[in-house]
Amino acid sequence: MMHIRSRNKQRFSEACRPILGKKVDGVLGKVIDVTCVVALLCGTATTFSVTTPLLSAGISRVFELPNSVGLVIMILILIAVVYTITVLFGIKGISKLASFCVYLFFALLIYVFATSGQSVYIFETGVSGIGNMIQNFIGLSTYTDPLRLNSFPQNWTIYYWAYWMAWCIATPFFIAVISKGRTIRNIIIGCYTCGLSGTFMSFIVLGGFGLGQQMKNGTGLADVIYNADFSINYEEILNIFNQLPWPEIGIIAVVLSMIMFYATTFDTLTMVVANYSYKIIKTEETASKAMRTFWSIIFIIFPIALLFSENTLSSLQSVSIIAAFPIGIIMLLVIASFFKDAKLYLKEIGYKDSIIECPVSSDTNISNE
């Protein structure tokens, strides 16, 4: 849409044009775009609301500060300042911050893996987990617990899927911006390889370490992390680091990693939503600094409101789930539009029988797949 078709709008409604046609220029298009922005705000607010208390607890423990409302506000302001400054420098600023973030996070994983004394258990549990997922992928994906024996799919699986659906509004536009000159195949393989590798490694190392504390050392961690009112006991999560040498170093690494991850993530969101705000903007153009700063502020206000409304985790999950429902319909429209537009484009360039004839000279023909 952005590089091949050279569309002058960076919105989900524009991505639906091959299916909806001129309707995207009217009320229907505005409904799609407003729905997407609201969903993105909901995903952002949920992320901050669920995880900022962990940041606050970590800073409070390391620096012996009172874990108060004022500390939470300071953390949110710090994150907002970091990602606002970075986004003003554009793609280069985001790239440098992201690189530092990746190095720091992998250092954290190496620290946990190497010093936990459970490296063999973590590795073997990770391999078993991947094998179990591959073997039972369809069953795990469609498990609904109809007898409500544990309600895990209702409380967690649906929420997790909905959470990422709400987040996906900005991701494709940012990936497209930084992927000019690459093929669709490159983008798909690259995103899946890098994205899944980082996700799997974090779950295997950090999750495996926590599981080892529960199963091998009998810490009873799983019994105390979640309270009866469905709130999270953040102090118990931090107590996991007491099983490691130099726990303060581990907690500081976690805090810095989280701040950097949030900053880079919201850098991309701010840049994309700022472009969303323009009626017409070309692919090579970027939103003004004033527009990006405006959205940086908006992205921090909503989470603060949710944090101080004293919502439980259950109610915060509902925010993402409600926002994701209409997004699911829009995603189906975007997918259908992509295949329709891609088929039309291939027809326009004379793509037939899976072969494009590219004559190089009068006596040499090369067939590209």
N, C-alpha and C positions, 0 to 999 in steps of 0.2 A: 504493500500500500504506500509506503513512504519512499522507497528508493526506486522500485520498478515502475509503479504507477504514478509516482510523483504527485500524490495528493497534497493539497495545501491545508489540510486539517489533521490534527493529531488527536483524534477522538474515537471512542468505540462506535459512535453513531456512524462515522465515516467508514469504519470497517464493515458495517452492515449494509453499505450502499448497494453492493451487487445483488442483494436479496430484496431490500426494501426500496431501492430506487430513490426517487425524489422525495419520498416520505421522510427521509432523514433530515431534510432541510426545514421541516415543519415541526409540529408539536411532538410527534413521535421521536424525532431525533433529540429534542431537548429533554424529553422524559428519560431516554437512554443515558444521556450524558449526566443529568442530575443524579440519576440512580447510581451511576458509577462513582461519582464524586462522594456521595453520601456513604456508599459502601467502603470506599477507601478511608474516609474519616473514621468510620466505625472500626475497621481493622486496626488503624493507627491507635485509636483510643484504647482498644482492648489490649494491645501489646504493651503500651505504657502502664496501664492500670494493673495488669497482672504482674509485671516484672519490676517496676520501679521500687516497690517495697523490698525486693531482694537486694537491689542496689543500695538502698538506704540502710538495710540491716548490715550489709557487708562493710560499707564505709563507717558505720557506727561502731562495729566491732574492731576494726583495724585501728581507727584513729581515736577510739574511746570517746565518741561524741554521742549526745543523747539522740536516740532515734525518734525524731519529732516531725511534726508537719513541716516545720521550717526547713529541715534537712531534705525532705522530699521535694519541696519547692526549689531548693538550691540545685538539686540534681537535675530536675527538669529544665531549669534555666540553663545549666551548664550544657546539657545535651543540645538544647535549642541554639545556644550560641555557637557551639562547635559545628553543627550541621548548617547553620545559616552562613557562617564565615566560609565554610568549604564550598557551599553551593554557589556563592558569589564568584568563586574562581572557576566555575564551570567544570567541564569534564576532567581537566587536568587535576584540579583540586580533589575531586571525588576519587580519581584513580590513585593518587598518592595516599590518601587516607585509607582507602580500601586495601592497598598493598600492606601498609603498616598493620592494619587490623588482622589480615590473614596471617602474617608472621607471628603476631602476638598470640593469636588463638591456637596455632599449631604448636607454639612453645608451651602453652597451657596443657594441650593434649599430651605432649611428650613428657612434661613434668608429672602428670597424673599417672601415665602409663609406666614410666620408669621408676617412680618412687613409691608406688602403691604396694609393691610386694605381691601383686596379683596379676602380673602381666600375662602369665600363661592362661589364667582363668579368663581374663578379659578377652584375649585373642580367641580362645576356644569358644567362649560364649558368643562372640561376634560372628564367627564362622557358622556356628550352629543356628544362630538367629537368621542369617542370610539364607541358609539352606532351607530353614523352616518357612521363611517368607516365600521363596521361590516355589517350593513344593505345594504350599497351601494358599497361594495368592488369591485365587478366585473365592475360595471359602472364607478367608479372612476379610476380603473386601465386601462380601455380601452377608456377613454375619449380623443378624439383627437382634439376637437374644429374645425371641418371642415370648418366652416364659418369664422374662425379667429376673433371671437368676442373679445377675450382677449389674444390669443396666449399663454396662461399659460402652456399647455402641451409642446409646442415647446420650450419655454424659460426655464421651470423649471422641469417638470416631467421627460422629456427625459434626461436632464442634470443630475438630481439627481440619476436616475437609472444608467446612464453611469458612474457617479462618483464612485458609489459603485462597479460596475463591474470592474473598473480599480483597485480598492483597494483590490478586493477579491483574487488577485494573491497570496498574502502572508498569508492571514488569515488561510486557511485550514492547511497549513504546521505547523504554530505555534500552532494552536489548537491541531493538532495531537501530536506534541512534548510533550505538557503538559498534554495529556490525556491518557497516556499509562496505561493500565489496566482497562480502562472504556469501556463500550459497546457503540456501535454506537447509540443506543437509549439514553443512558446517555448524550452523546455529543450533540445530536440534541435537546433534551428537555432542557438541561442546557444552551446551547447557545441561544436558542430562549427565554427562560424564563428570563435569566439575561440580554441579549442584548436588548430585547424588553422592559423590565421593566425600564431599565435605560433611553432608548430613549424616551419612553412614558412619564416618569416622567419629563424629561427635557423639552419636548415640552409642556406638560400640565402646568407646573409651570411658566417657563419663557415666553412661547408663550401666555399663558393665562393672565399673568400680562401685557404684552405689548398690547394684544388685549383689555384688560380692560381699559387701558389708552386711547386707540383710541375710543372705543365704549361708555364708560361711562363718561369719562372726556373730550372727544373731543379735544385731544391733536393734532390731525392731523398728527400723527407720520407717518402713512403709506404713506402720500402724500409727505413727505420730505426725507424719507430714500433713495429712489432711484431717481437719477437725470435723466434728459432727455437723457444724453449720456450713460445711463445704468451703471453708476458708483454708488458706495455705499457711502452714507453720514454717515461715522462712528461716527462723533460727535453727530449726532442725536440719534444713538443707545445708546451711553453712557448717553445721557440726560435722558433716561428712569430712571436711577438710582437716578436722582434728586427728584423723587417722593417717595423715600424711606428714612428712617432715616439713618444717617451716610453713605451717598452715596460713600464716598471714600473707606469704608470697602468693600462694594459690588463690586466696580471696581477692587480693589486689589484681591479679591477672584476670580473674573472672570479671571484676568490676570494670576494669579498663577495656576488656574485650567487649563487654555488653555496651558500654558507652560508644566505642568505636563502631560496632556493628549497627547500633541504632542511628548513629550520625550518618554513616554511609547509606544506610537504607532510606532514611528520610531525606537525604540529599537527592536521591533519585526520584523519590515521590514528589518532592517539592518542584523539581525541574519539570517532571512530566505534567503535574497538575497545573503548573504555571503556563505551560504550552497549551493545556486543555482550555485555558481561559480566553484564548484568542479565537476570533471567528475565522481568521485566515493566518496561517503561519507555515512557511516553507520548511522543508526538512533540515536545511542547513542553517536556519535561523534559530535563535534561542530567545526565551522570554526575557523581559527587562529585569534588572536587579530589584527594582521596586516591587514587581509582581512576585518574584521569587521570595523576597523578604516577607511580603504579605502572607503568602501561604505557609511560610516557616512559622509565623506567629499563630496562624489558625491551627496548625497541626499540634501545637503545644497547649492551646487553650482547652480543647475538648477533653483530652486526657486528664487535665487537672480537675475539670468538672466531675468526671467519672470517679476519680480517686477520692474526692472529698464528699461524694454522695454515699460513701460507705456501702457500696454494692458488694454482694458476695460473688465468688467466682462463677457460680451458676448464672447469676443475672448478667455478668459480663460476657459469658459464653453466648447467652441469648442475643446479645447485641450483634455479634458476628453472624450467627445463624439466621437471624431475621434479614440482615443486610445481604446475605449470600443467596437467598432464594431467588430474587429477581435477576441477580447476576448470572445464575445458572442458565436462565432463559436467554439472556443476552449472549453468553458464551456460545450457546448452540447456534445462534444467528451468525455470530462471527465466524465460527468454524464452517458453516454451510456457505457463507459468503466467500470465504477464502477459496474453497474448492471450486466454486462457480467462477470466480474471477481468475483463478489459476488456469482453469480449463479454457476460458476465453482467451487468455493471454497466449497460451500455447498454440491455440488455433490461429491467432493473429500472426505469430512468427513462423507458421508453417511446420509445426511440430507434428510428425506423423509416424505411426508405427514404432514409437519409442526410439526413433533415430532422427537426428538432425544432420543433414548433409552439409558439410562445410568445405567446399572446394578451395584448396590452397593455391593450386596452379592448374594449368591446362592438363597436366598429366598425373596429378596427385589428388586423390580424394581421401579425406579423413572423416570418419563417422564417429561423432561423439554421442555417448549415451545420454 
